[in-house]
Amino acid sequence: MHLLPAWFLRLGAPVLCRPLARLFNKSIATSTVPKQRKLACITSVPKTATPQEHADFRPISITAVLCRMLERVIVREFIYPAIFQPPDQLSCTDQCAFRPTGSTTAALVAILQSVTELLSCNSYVVIITLDFSKTFDTVQHSTLLHKMASMNIPDDVYNWLVDFFSGHSHCTRFRDSTSGQLDISASIMQGSAIGLASYVVNAADLTTVTAGNLMFKYADDTYIVIPASNANSRSAELNNVDCWAQNNNLRLNRAKSVEIIFTNCKRKDAEGLPPQMPDIRRVTSIKMLGVTMTNHLSAGEHVRDVICKSAQSLHAVKLLRCHGMSDDSLKHVYQAVAVVL
């Protein structure tokens, strides 16, 4: 049986596909990952335009190509189907990533639709965005594998995952310097194909504790939606998240978590806003999954920002045309710098 996904087989290189299929099948059947494929080189990618400290960099692990290919096979053929049919103690209905119709756009539509519906019978709706410190770096393998063991994953694939997470080591490369290898006893590597899917499984038992409150996740981006009728439950929800984080070797960073209150100014029975929580900052605009929204459900600021960036890109394209760049080259430049906005 070929475990390679259809998109890979369509590359049309059966001479290459058959040996890879045999290699991958053997690796899964024996539940082993060669030691050389457990080595990762961490490259630091800046989170900000002008990084000033270590926390301003995101560690991305560069692993062996063959290992990443097999990871994709494992995720597509086994983990994704198991996520869609989780056991009772796990739930992925609030997870918008890794679904056939899932995307950041779908997540935003779901969040805003819920807020709009709640505002029809509430004078305001609270959204708390959660920030976990070093989300991927501190996940315990034992906790993650315990949750995977309860899912509908074949035994040989589960044993392969156990072997995959054991015996990993990494080094860090910055400019021309490379550190020595260091064994990894926790974490799911950013940059690996199996990393995000593993976090989705790890966070599948994080839910709200108050009826009427909602939770939305897109990978590690997590939002709690609380209507005005449940405003007193904000502390209980955060305490529940704190408890879950501690049990999963994570830490809720309240200093970076924020609260925004969406209001319905047209309601006549408007009531006062709840008092601000002492350890959660309240804001009037928030960036959700790349889109800036104000507390009046306006995306005007985001639209103006996109238009400004597009105008700058178009000005650069005009300058290139004035200097004689061909239309075909201009098309490539336009798609790279303007369409991606």
N, C-alpha and C positions, 0 to 999 in steps of 0.2 A: 504493500500500500504506500502510495506517495503521500508524505506529510507536507510536502512543499505546497504552498497556496497557489491557487490558479493564476494569480497575477505574475508569479515567478515562472510557472511553467509556460506562460504565454510569451516569455522572452524568446522562445524558439530555439533553444540550444540544448537538445536532448542529450548530447554527448556530455554536457556539463551537468544537466539536471539529474540524470540517473545516478552518477557517482555521489552527488550531493544528497540525493534522497536516501541512498544506501547509508551514507555516512551519518545523516541525521537520524534515520531509523535505528541504526545501531546504537547511537548515543542515548536515545530515549529508551530503547529496549533494555539496555544495560544500566540505565539510570546513572550515567557517569558523564562528567564534564572534565575534559583534559585540563591539567594544571595550568598549561600555558594560556588557556582561554579564560582563566580566572584572574589574569593580571590586567590592571587598569591604570591608565595614565591620566591624572586629573589636570585639566586645563582650566584656568580661571577666566571666566567671562564676566566683564563689568556689568553690574546691575544699573549703574547710573552713568551719566555722561562723563562726569569727572570723579571717579572713585577716590576716596580719601583714606579709607581704612580697609582692613581685611574683610569686614562684614559687607563691604560694597561689591564683593566679587561672588559669583555663583560657581561652585565647583562642578564642572562637567567631566564625566569619566569617558575616556576614549578606550574602547575595548576592541578585541579582535573581531574582524569583519565576519568570519564564519560563526563566531559565537552570537553576534547580533542577529545574523540571519536566522539561526536556530531559535533564538529568543522570540523573534517575530512569529515563527511557526507555532511555538508553544502558546504564545498569547492569542493568536488568531484562531487556532484550531481547538484549544482547550480552555484557556482562562476566560476569554470573552463569552463563550456559550455558558460556562459555569456562573459568570456574573449575572447573566440574564435570568437564571433559575437558581437563586441562592437558597440556602437552608433558612429555616424559620428565624434563627438568631441573627442572621445577616440580612440587610436590605440595601438594594441599590436603586430603588425607585426614585430616590432624591438625587441620584448621580447623573449628571448630564453629559459626562465624558464617556467615550468608548461605547457608544451606541450607534446603530445604523443611521439614526436621524439626529444624533447628538452633535453639538457644536457650541461655541461660545454664543452664537446668535440664538440658538434654541434655548440656551440657559437664560440669556437676558430676556427673551420673550416670556419664558415661564415665570421668572421672578416678577417682571413688570405686570404680567397678567394677574398674578396672585395679589400684588399690591393694589392694583386697580379694583379687583373684586372686593377685597377687604375694605377699601375706602368707601365703597358704596353703603356699608353699614357700620363704619367706624370713622371717627373724626380724624384719626391719624393711624399710621402704621410705622412701626419701628423695624429697622433692619440693622443688625449687628454683623459686621464683617469680622471674621476670626483670623488671627494671624498666629501660626505656630512657629516657634523658633526652630530652625534647622530641621524642617519637616522630614526630609528624606534621610538626613544623616544620623538620626537617632532611633529609627524604627528597629525594634527587636526582632531578630529572625525567628526566635521561638514563638513569640506572639503571633507573628504573621503566618508562620507555617501551621500553627494550631488552627487558625481560621481557614486556611486553605484546605486543611485535612477534612473539614466539615463540608466542603463543597464537592460537587459532582465532577471530580477530576480523576482520571485513571491512576491506578496505583503506581505504574511505572513512570508516569509524568510527575506525580507528586514526589516520588523518590528522586527523580531528576532535579526537581526544584530544591529538595533538601541538599543534594550534592552541590547544586549551583550556588546556594547561599553560604556554604561552608568552604573554608580554605581560600577565600578571596584575599587579595592583597592589592595595594595601589601605591603609586608614587605621584609626586606633584611636579609639574613642569611649569616654569615661569621664565619666559624669554629663553636664554641659553642654558639655564640651570635646571637640573633634574635631581630630585631627592632620592633617597634609597627607598626600597619597598617596605611597606608596613602592613601587617595583617589587619583585616577588617573583621570585627566581632559584631557589628551592627550596621544598620543603614541599608537603603536600597539606592543603588547608584543612579544619579541623574545623568542622562545621556544614554542609558541602556534601554533596550526595547521593553524589558520586563519591569522597569522601575515604576512607571506611572500606573500600570495595571496592578502592580503589587500594592501600591498605596490605596488604590480604589478598594481592594479587598480589605486592607487594614482598617479603612475608615467606614466599612459597611455597617458596623454596629454602633456608629455615632448617630443618635437620633435626638429629637426633642423630647422633653418630659411632660409638657403641658399640652393638653388637647386644644386644638385650634392654632397652635404655633406650627410653623413650617420650617424646613431646612432644605437648602439647595446647595449642591456641591458641583464644582467642575474640577475634577482631580483634587488638588489640595486647596483650592479656593472655596471657602465655606461661608454661607450666609444664613443667619437665623432671621426669620420674618415673624414679627409679633404684632398682632392687632392691638388697638387701644384697650379692648376688653380684657386683654391678658397682660397689660403693661406691668403689673406687679410681679410677673413671673420672670422678668429679665435676669434678676440675680440667680434664681433657681436654674435657669438655662445655662448661665455661665458657670455656675458651680458644677453642673453636670458635665459640661465640656472639660472643665479643670480635672474632674475625677477621671473621665475617660482618657485624657491626655496622660495623666500620671500612670494609669494602668497600662498604657501603651508606650511608655518611656518617651513621651513628648512633653512639651511645655507650652501652654497657652501664653502668648505674649500680649498681655492686656494693654501695654503701652502703645503697641502698634495696631491693636484692634480698635475699630471706631464704630460709632453709632450715628445713624442718620434717621430723622423722623420725617416721613412723607405725610403731608397734610392735605385735607380736602377743604378748601376755603369756601366751597359752595354749600356745605352742610350747615343748617341752622342750629343744630344741637352741638356745635363745636365746644369741646372742653379743653381745659388747660393741658399743656404738655407735661409729661411725667418729669420728676426731678432728675437731674443728670447723675449718673452713677459716678462714684468717686474715682474709679480707676479706668474708666472708658471715656475716651475723648469724643465729644459730640461735634459733628461737622454739618455744614449746610450743602455740601456737594461731595460726591463720592465717585471714584473710578471703579466701575464694576466690569471686570473682564474686558478692559480696554476702552470702555465707553464712559464718559463723564456725565453723571446725572445730578441735577439739583434736587432739593427737598420738595420742589413743586412739580416733579416729574418732567423737567425740561432738559432736553439734550442740546440746547442752543450753544452752550460753551464748547461742547465736543464738535458740533458742526462747524463753528467758527475756526476752531483749531485745525480741523481737517482742510477747510478751504484755504487757510493761511499756508499750510504746508504744501498744498497742491499748487497754489500760486507761485511759491518759491521754486518748486520743481519745474513748473512750466516755464518760468523765467530762465532757468538754467538750460532747458531744452531749446528755447529760442536763441540763446547765445550760441549753443552748439551748432544750430542751423546757420546762423550768421557766419560762423567760422568754417562752413563748408561740409559739415557732416552729412552723410547720405541719409535718405529717408529710411532705409532698412535699419541702419544703425540707430537712428533717432527713435524708431519704433521700439527697439530693444531697450533703449535707455528709458523711454517713457513708461514701458511696462514694469521696469525694475524700480523706478523711483516714484511714479505717480499712481499706477494702478494698485499697487500694494497698499496704499493708504486706505 
